[in-house]
Amino acid sequence: MQNLSLSTFTVNVLAISAILFVVALGLTALAVVYMYWVDTHQKKHTVRRNYPVIGRFRYFFEYLGEFFRQYFFAQDREELPFNRAQRSWVYRAAKNIDSTIAFGSTRPLNQPGDVLFLNCLFPTIAQDHVPPAPVVIGEGYARFPYAAQSFFNISGMSFGALSQPAVRALSRGAAKAGIWMNTGEGGLSPYHLEGGCDLIFQLGTAKYGVQDNEGRLDEQKLLAVSAHEQVKMFEIKLSQGAKPGKGGMLPGAKVTAEIARIRSIPEGQDSISPNGHVDIRSLDQLLDMVHRIRELTGKPTGMKLVLGSADWLDEICLKIHERGWQYAPDFITLDSADGGTGAAPQSLMDFMGLPIAASLPVIADKLVEYGLKQRIRLIVSGKLINPGKVAWALAMGADFVVSARGFLFSLGCIQALQCNKNTCPTGITTHDKDLQRGLDPQEKSERVYHYATTMVKEVGVLAHSCGVTDPRSLNRHHLQIINETGLPEPMTDLYPVVRTRPEYDLP
């Protein structure tokens, strides 16, 4: 009888356990179904939308990493090309959440080349803050000069390299933030225009969208682009950060029918731009092209380059004075050797060109030396995605800073390093519709807006701590740089302030 009772108890326990297991399994299944439904219908998190349920593990492991990184994972400053601390700031800024940190900086503050700002004893107080004033480009030389509202803007990224929803989000966010967006060399798409932002049209070496059958400039096509009021300036791209000396590379898998139509190229084939302009083979031809485009369109025209050899700088400045300021570019966009978002040969990406830390002082000083600083505005780019880097660039002589990868992070880029393929998991650099659906342009445009406005605000915080009222009032006297011994020295010792030659000084 006792054995029978025990057997009955065991059966009951097993039955109850089985029922509980089935119930637990059912609840788990319902939970998974619910999470799947939520993930596929929400628009804030691209990874979760593209990878329902399993995408949640990314955030879980990221959370655990805060506790286990000291044992197993890389520290904040050890990841490349952008470390976790840099990316985290952009993510917080884009989401408009608290950007403060606790327990001290993870920045070593003693690495050679690092920059420190010098706070003053009496910082600028709130009632003395001055909003950054617009800077006019092309005034007196272009029929339609451009008053640029912000010192921080979106750098060149082509439709083709970027997906349709990414371009739409950037365009909308830029319009709301009052910043410009560079089209990149891939031509003008309806998605650039859709958001209503100011645009810089870039003419790469292939002149996509404005080329004739021989790859030269088609003036009628250029005038059709210029007819759009949103197109404020034109930029002749001579070279770019990821691949100085080589043209753009768009894999055939990303050349859709729409992209082929916009670029006037064959569908489905690799699109490789020439490594140079067929109709610009000398400084005189370059100045002629700048003058030609500005005269045709009436809009400011400049050039983009990565600085390598610098022996031509004196020559071009002299030519501008000899030929007249009407032949000068209205702006120079200086890219860094560590720039670039898309496909490039590793040999060029690793070894070619000068980084912005070395090239910016050279260009800025040459413009001052030849009295051209007010005539030619200086725009810089290259891993300048955080307030300290942007403020440094302004202090070293830049008029504007533009960023590509910073704005990609604001869209939700997770640095998966698949920009050169058609497999970007966040939908930013892919034309796979299944992956694109995770990127909602309306939601992400808000992040673009918040990133831009937070950047301007925090650069202002640095400026005010240095005692100036406007970020553009920062200069090299506000900076020190860590030398080879790990000690700070005045930036003016390394890069002395240059004076304009008397013969080129304005009366």
VMD Tcl script that draws the C-alpha trace (Angstrom):
set ca {
  {0.00 0.00 0.00}
  {2.86 2.35 0.88}
  {4.61 1.60 -2.40}
  {1.37 2.28 -4.27}
  {0.99 5.63 -2.51}
  {4.60 6.52 -3.35}
  {4.06 5.55 -6.95}
  {0.89 7.63 -7.11}
  {2.76 10.60 -5.59}
  {5.57 10.18 -8.09}
  {3.11 10.04 -10.97}
  {1.36 13.15 -9.65}
  {4.66 14.99 -9.34}
  {5.67 13.99 -12.84}
  {2.26 14.98 -14.17}
  {2.41 18.34 -12.46}
  {6.00 18.81 -13.67}
  {4.94 17.96 -17.21}
  {2.05 20.38 -17.02}
  {4.32 23.11 -15.64}
  {6.86 22.37 -18.36}
  {4.22 22.61 -21.05}
  {2.87 25.81 -19.51}
  {6.39 27.27 -19.27}
  {7.10 26.22 -22.84}
  {3.85 27.78 -23.96}
  {4.56 31.01 -22.08}
  {8.06 31.10 -23.54}
  {6.66 30.62 -27.00}
  {4.10 33.36 -26.40}
  {6.85 35.63 -25.08}
  {8.99 34.96 -28.17}
  {6.01 35.62 -30.44}
  {5.25 38.83 -28.54}
  {8.89 39.99 -28.71}
  {8.98 39.13 -32.41}
  {5.86 41.20 -33.03}
  {7.20 44.11 -30.98}
  {10.63 44.01 -32.66}
  {9.26 43.89 -36.19}
  {6.85 46.77 -35.58}
  {9.03 49.15 -33.56}
  {11.17 51.71 -35.41}
  {13.74 52.87 -32.87}
  {16.20 49.95 -33.01}
  {17.34 48.85 -36.46}
  {19.13 45.71 -35.29}
  {16.06 44.43 -33.45}
  {13.83 45.18 -36.42}
  {16.10 43.36 -38.86}
  {16.90 40.52 -36.44}
  {13.77 40.04 -34.26}
  {14.28 38.52 -30.80}
  {17.93 37.51 -31.32}
  {18.84 41.15 -31.88}
  {17.96 41.76 -28.22}
  {21.02 39.77 -27.18}
  {23.22 42.57 -28.52}
  {21.92 44.96 -25.88}
  {22.06 42.25 -23.19}
  {25.70 41.44 -23.93}
  {26.52 45.14 -24.23}
  {25.05 45.60 -20.75}
  {27.03 42.67 -19.33}
  {30.15 44.07 -20.98}
  {30.09 47.00 -18.57}
  {30.74 44.54 -15.75}
  {33.00 42.00 -17.48}
  {35.07 44.18 -19.79}
  {37.89 44.46 -17.23}
  {38.32 40.68 -17.34}
  {37.55 39.66 -20.92}
  {36.93 42.59 -23.24}
  {38.81 45.54 -24.71}
  {38.76 48.79 -22.83}
  {36.86 51.90 -23.93}
  {39.77 53.28 -25.96}
  {41.08 50.11 -27.61}
  {38.63 49.49 -30.48}
  {39.25 50.68 -34.05}
  {38.63 52.65 -36.17}
  {36.32 54.30 -33.62}
  {36.54 53.19 -30.03}
  {33.64 52.54 -27.71}
  {33.94 55.86 -25.89}
  {33.73 57.82 -29.15}
  {30.76 55.84 -30.42}
  {28.93 55.91 -27.10}
  {29.01 59.69 -27.03}
  {27.49 59.88 -30.51}
  {24.80 57.33 -29.61}
  {23.83 59.29 -26.49}
  {23.85 62.60 -28.34}
  {21.71 61.18 -31.16}
  {19.19 59.75 -28.71}
  {19.14 63.06 -26.80}
  {19.92 61.40 -23.49}
  {22.32 62.31 -20.69}
  {25.87 62.60 -22.04}
  {27.57 62.83 -18.65}
  {29.88 60.12 -17.31}
  {31.08 59.20 -13.83}
  {34.31 58.27 -12.05}
  {36.71 60.03 -14.37}
  {37.80 60.03 -17.98}
  {39.06 56.88 -19.70}
  {41.24 59.11 -21.90}
  {44.87 58.69 -20.74}
  {45.71 62.43 -21.12}
  {49.42 61.65 -21.63}
  {49.60 60.18 -25.12}
  {51.85 62.05 -27.60}
  {49.72 64.12 -29.97}
  {46.71 64.35 -27.66}
  {45.26 67.85 -27.29}
  {44.17 69.63 -24.12}
  {42.05 72.79 -23.91}
  {43.07 75.51 -21.48}
  {40.19 76.68 -19.35}
  {40.35 80.25 -18.14}
  {39.86 81.52 -14.63}
  {36.67 83.37 -15.55}
  {34.69 81.36 -18.13}
  {32.05 82.95 -20.32}
  {28.78 83.06 -18.38}
  {25.38 82.23 -19.83}
  {24.20 85.77 -20.50}
  {27.35 86.44 -22.57}
  {26.98 83.41 -24.85}
  {26.82 84.35 -28.54}
  {25.08 81.96 -30.97}
  {27.47 80.98 -33.79}
  {26.84 83.44 -36.61}
  {26.35 82.32 -40.23}
  {29.46 82.42 -42.39}
  {29.00 83.55 -45.99}
  {30.76 81.58 -48.73}
  {31.38 83.13 -52.15}
  {30.41 86.67 -51.17}
  {31.37 89.15 -53.89}
  {32.22 86.45 -56.43}
  {29.20 84.16 -56.75}
  {25.83 85.55 -57.88}
  {24.20 83.46 -55.15}
  {26.56 83.40 -52.14}
  {25.68 80.90 -49.43}
  {25.21 81.91 -45.80}
  {25.97 78.67 -43.97}
  {24.17 78.55 -40.63}
  {26.16 75.86 -38.76}
  {29.86 75.08 -38.34}
  {29.06 71.33 -38.20}
  {27.58 69.64 -41.26}
  {27.21 66.33 -43.13}
  {30.12 65.24 -45.30}
  {29.90 63.62 -48.73}
  {28.21 60.21 -48.88}
  {26.67 59.03 -52.13}
  {23.28 57.53 -52.77}
  {24.46 54.12 -53.84}
  {27.05 53.86 -51.11}
  {24.15 54.72 -48.78}
  {20.66 53.24 -48.91}
  {17.52 55.14 -49.79}
  {16.17 55.31 -46.21}
  {19.58 56.45 -44.93}
  {19.71 59.36 -47.39}
  {16.13 60.29 -46.58}
  {16.84 60.29 -42.84}
  {19.96 62.42 -43.27}
  {18.14 64.89 -45.51}
  {15.22 65.33 -43.11}
  {17.45 65.58 -40.04}
  {19.75 68.09 -41.72}
  {16.81 70.31 -42.64}
  {15.53 70.30 -39.08}
  {18.99 71.03 -37.64}
  {19.73 73.79 -40.18}
  {22.87 72.13 -41.53}
  {23.99 71.27 -45.05}
  {24.33 67.82 -46.58}
  {26.93 66.92 -49.21}
  {25.57 64.61 -51.92}
  {28.82 62.72 -52.39}
  {29.97 61.92 -55.92}
  {26.99 59.67 -56.77}
  {24.73 62.37 -58.19}
  {21.61 64.14 -57.00}
  {18.79 61.79 -55.99}
  {15.17 62.66 -55.15}
  {15.91 61.49 -51.60}
  {18.50 64.25 -51.13}
  {15.87 66.80 -52.13}
  {13.01 65.21 -50.20}
  {13.96 66.49 -46.78}
  {14.37 70.12 -47.82}
  {17.92 70.60 -46.50}
  {20.67 72.70 -48.08}
  {22.86 70.62 -50.41}
  {26.40 70.70 -51.72}
  {26.61 68.89 -55.06}
  {29.88 67.03 -55.42}
  {31.53 66.46 -58.80}
  {33.78 63.45 -58.47}
  {36.25 62.30 -61.09}
  {33.44 60.50 -62.99}
  {31.12 63.53 -62.71}
  {28.16 61.20 -62.13}
  {24.89 62.76 -63.24}
  {26.53 65.70 -65.03}
  {28.93 63.89 -67.39}
  {28.89 63.61 -71.17}
  {29.76 60.45 -73.10}
  {33.47 61.15 -72.72}
  {33.35 61.76 -68.98}
  {33.66 65.51 -69.31}
  {31.34 68.13 -67.83}
  {27.97 68.47 -69.54}
  {26.94 72.08 -68.94}
  {23.24 71.50 -69.57}
  {23.10 68.71 -67.01}
  {24.99 70.89 -64.54}
  {22.50 73.73 -65.04}
  {19.62 71.31 -64.43}
  {21.16 70.41 -61.07}
  {21.84 74.05 -60.25}
  {18.20 74.92 -60.97}
  {17.26 73.26 -57.66}
  {17.21 76.03 -55.07}
  {18.37 73.57 -52.40}
  {21.68 73.06 -54.21}
  {23.73 75.85 -52.65}
  {27.30 75.04 -53.71}
  {29.40 72.82 -55.97}
  {32.44 70.84 -54.85}
  {35.05 69.43 -57.25}
  {36.46 66.31 -55.60}
  {40.11 65.74 -56.45}
  {40.73 63.07 -53.80}
  {39.14 61.59 -50.69}
  {40.34 60.27 -47.38}
  {39.92 56.52 -47.74}
  {41.67 56.35 -51.11}
  {43.82 59.33 -52.15}
  {44.86 58.79 -55.75}
  {41.97 56.47 -56.60}
  {38.36 57.16 -57.59}
  {35.18 55.94 -55.97}
  {34.35 52.23 -55.96}
  {30.74 50.98 -55.97}
  {30.33 47.19 -56.24}
  {27.96 45.99 -58.97}
  {25.66 44.41 -56.38}
  {24.83 47.93 -55.20}
  {24.27 49.43 -58.67}
  {20.50 49.13 -58.87}
  {18.41 50.36 -61.79}
  {17.63 53.58 -59.93}
  {21.25 54.26 -59.02}
  {22.34 53.49 -62.58}
  {19.81 56.01 -63.89}
  {20.90 58.75 -61.47}
  {24.58 58.18 -62.21}
  {24.12 57.50 -65.94}
  {26.02 54.19 -65.72}
  {25.21 50.53 -66.57}
  {23.08 48.65 -64.06}
  {24.62 45.78 -62.09}
  {28.22 46.54 -63.03}
  {31.03 47.72 -60.75}
  {31.24 51.51 -60.91}
  {34.88 52.55 -60.66}
  {35.59 56.27 -61.00}
  {38.81 57.42 -62.70}
  {41.59 58.31 -60.29}
  {41.63 61.84 -61.70}
  {39.57 64.29 -63.75}
  {40.23 63.87 -67.46}
  {39.75 67.61 -67.97}
  {41.71 68.86 -64.93}
  {45.41 68.04 -65.32}
  {47.03 71.23 -64.03}
  {46.52 74.04 -61.53}
  {45.45 76.39 -64.31}
  {42.83 73.92 -65.52}
  {41.62 73.48 -61.94}
  {41.17 77.23 -61.44}
  {39.52 77.48 -64.85}
  {37.03 74.74 -63.90}
  {36.20 76.44 -60.59}
  {35.60 79.73 -62.43}
  {33.59 78.01 -65.19}
  {31.21 76.23 -62.81}
  {30.69 79.34 -60.68}
  {30.00 81.49 -63.77}
  {27.57 78.91 -65.18}
  {25.60 78.30 -61.99}
  {26.14 81.52 -60.06}
  {26.82 79.44 -56.97}
  {29.93 79.10 -54.78}
  {32.34 76.49 -56.07}
  {35.23 74.83 -54.27}
  {37.36 71.72 -54.21}
  {37.96 68.71 -51.99}
  {41.31 67.03 -51.48}
  {43.53 65.02 -49.20}
  {46.87 66.72 -48.67}
  {49.93 64.68 -49.58}
  {52.73 66.60 -51.23}
  {52.41 70.28 -50.42}
  {54.77 71.84 -52.96}
  {51.83 73.06 -55.07}
  {50.29 75.21 -52.34}
  {52.53 78.23 -52.86}
  {52.08 77.95 -56.63}
  {48.27 77.92 -56.53}
  {48.16 80.85 -54.10}
  {50.47 82.84 -56.40}
  {48.34 81.96 -59.43}
  {45.21 83.19 -57.65}
  {46.85 86.54 -57.01}
  {48.17 86.75 -60.59}
  {44.91 85.76 -62.29}
  {42.55 87.48 -59.89}
  {40.48 86.42 -56.92}
  {37.57 85.54 -59.20}
  {39.53 82.39 -60.10}
  {39.97 81.32 -56.47}
  {37.91 78.45 -55.08}
  {35.27 79.75 -52.70}
  {36.14 76.97 -50.29}
  {38.56 74.08 -49.82}
  {37.35 70.88 -48.20}
  {40.33 69.18 -46.60}
  {39.86 65.46 -45.97}
  {42.02 63.30 -43.74}
  {43.93 60.18 -44.69}
  {41.99 58.33 -41.98}
  {38.65 59.40 -43.47}
  {36.34 57.37 -45.68}
  {33.27 55.19 -45.27}
  {33.19 52.92 -48.29}
  {35.27 50.51 -50.35}
  {39.00 51.21 -50.73}
  {42.21 49.23 -51.24}
  {43.80 48.60 -47.84}
  {47.20 49.77 -49.13}
  {45.77 53.23 -49.79}
  {43.66 53.32 -46.64}
  {46.64 52.39 -44.46}
  {49.52 54.28 -46.04}
  {48.48 57.12 -48.36}
  {48.03 60.79 -47.55}
  {48.33 62.95 -44.45}
  {45.98 62.82 -41.46}
  {44.07 65.98 -40.63}
  {46.24 66.67 -37.57}
  {49.19 67.26 -39.90}
  {47.48 68.76 -42.95}
  {45.07 71.25 -41.38}
  {47.75 73.56 -39.94}
  {49.61 73.55 -43.28}
  {46.60 74.58 -45.38}
  {45.29 77.06 -42.81}
  {48.69 78.74 -42.51}
  {49.16 79.00 -46.29}
  {45.80 80.76 -46.67}
  {46.79 83.24 -43.95}
  {50.29 83.73 -45.39}
  {48.92 84.69 -48.80}
  {46.05 86.81 -47.45}
  {43.39 84.38 -48.71}
  {41.84 83.25 -45.43}
  {38.73 85.42 -45.81}
  {38.41 84.71 -49.53}
  {38.67 80.89 -49.30}
  {36.68 79.19 -46.54}
  {38.26 76.07 -45.04}
  {36.11 72.98 -44.44}
  {37.70 69.93 -42.78}
  {36.75 66.31 -42.20}
  {38.31 63.10 -40.91}
  {37.21 61.24 -37.75}
  {35.94 64.50 -36.19}
  {32.87 63.01 -34.53}
  {33.19 64.28 -30.95}
  {33.09 67.83 -29.51}
  {36.78 67.92 -28.60}
  {37.88 67.08 -32.14}
  {35.51 69.60 -33.70}
  {36.59 72.36 -31.33}
  {40.26 71.51 -32.05}
  {39.64 71.89 -35.80}
  {38.02 75.30 -35.34}
  {40.90 76.43 -33.12}
  {43.45 75.31 -35.73}
  {41.88 77.41 -38.48}
  {38.86 75.58 -39.89}
  {35.71 77.54 -40.71}
  {33.53 74.43 -40.85}
  {33.73 70.77 -39.86}
  {31.92 68.02 -41.76}
  {31.44 64.42 -40.70}
  {30.30 61.27 -42.50}
  {30.82 58.45 -40.04}
  {29.59 60.50 -37.10}
  {26.23 60.85 -38.82}
  {26.28 57.15 -39.72}
  {26.57 56.38 -36.01}
  {23.65 58.72 -35.38}
  {21.61 56.58 -37.81}
  {22.44 53.47 -35.80}
  {25.68 52.21 -37.42}
  {27.29 49.56 -35.17}
  {30.69 49.55 -36.94}
  {30.09 46.13 -38.50}
  {32.72 47.04 -41.15}
  {30.54 45.86 -44.05}
  {30.13 49.22 -45.82}
  {31.81 47.85 -48.95}
  {29.33 44.97 -49.22}
  {25.57 44.73 -49.57}
  {25.10 43.17 -46.14}
  {25.05 46.09 -43.68}
  {23.00 44.78 -40.73}
  {21.58 48.22 -39.91}
  {20.28 48.97 -43.42}
  {22.49 52.04 -43.86}
  {24.84 50.91 -46.63}
  {22.82 48.13 -48.26}
  {20.18 47.92 -50.96}
  {18.75 44.69 -49.55}
  {15.11 45.64 -48.90}
  {14.84 43.18 -46.00}
  {17.70 44.93 -44.21}
  {16.56 48.43 -45.20}
  {13.16 47.95 -43.57}
  {14.77 48.21 -40.15}
  {15.81 51.81 -40.77}
  {12.86 54.13 -40.38}
  {13.72 57.53 -41.94}
  {11.40 59.52 -39.68}
  {12.75 58.01 -36.47}
  {16.40 58.23 -37.55}
  {16.04 61.81 -38.82}
  {15.36 62.84 -35.22}
  {18.66 61.26 -34.21}
  {20.48 63.12 -36.96}
  {18.93 66.35 -35.69}
  {19.82 65.67 -32.05}
  {23.40 64.68 -32.91}
  {24.00 67.90 -34.86}
  {22.43 70.19 -32.27}
  {24.13 68.45 -29.33}
  {27.48 68.75 -31.08}
  {27.06 72.50 -31.55}
  {25.97 72.86 -27.94}
  {28.91 70.92 -26.47}
  {31.50 72.60 -28.67}
  {30.05 75.79 -27.24}
  {30.61 74.44 -23.72}
  {34.32 73.95 -24.50}
  {34.56 77.42 -26.02}
  {32.89 79.06 -23.05}
  {35.20 77.23 -20.64}
  {38.11 78.75 -22.56}
  {36.58 82.19 -22.05}
  {35.38 82.98 -25.59}
  {31.79 83.69 -26.55}
  {31.74 81.85 -29.90}
  {33.38 78.53 -30.91}
  {34.93 80.19 -33.97}
  {36.82 82.50 -31.61}
  {38.90 79.53 -30.41}
  {42.52 79.65 -31.55}
  {45.82 77.87 -31.00}
  {46.51 79.81 -27.80}
  {43.66 77.85 -26.20}
  {45.39 74.51 -26.86}
  {48.27 72.48 -25.55}
  {49.54 69.26 -27.11}
  {51.20 66.29 -25.42}
  {54.80 65.97 -26.63}
  {56.96 62.87 -27.02}
  {57.87 62.88 -23.31}
  {54.20 62.81 -22.26}
  {54.13 66.44 -21.12}
  {51.91 69.23 -22.49}
  {53.41 72.12 -24.43}
  {51.72 75.14 -26.03}
  {50.26 74.42 -29.45}
  {51.81 77.68 -30.64}
  {55.29 76.19 -30.00}
  {54.57 73.42 -32.51}
  {52.48 75.55 -34.89}
  {53.40 79.24 -34.43}
  {50.82 81.82 -35.44}
  {51.49 82.87 -39.07}
  {51.22 86.45 -40.27}
  {50.14 87.55 -43.75}
  {52.96 88.60 -46.04}
  {52.97 92.41 -46.31}
  {52.55 92.34 -50.12}
  {49.32 90.32 -49.75}
  {47.87 92.13 -46.75}
  {44.56 93.82 -47.49}
  {44.58 97.66 -47.20}
}
mol new
graphics top color blue
foreach p $ca { graphics top sphere $p radius 0.5 }
foreach p [lrange $ca 0 end-1] q [lrange $ca 1 end] { graphics top cylinder $p $q radius 0.2 }
display resetview
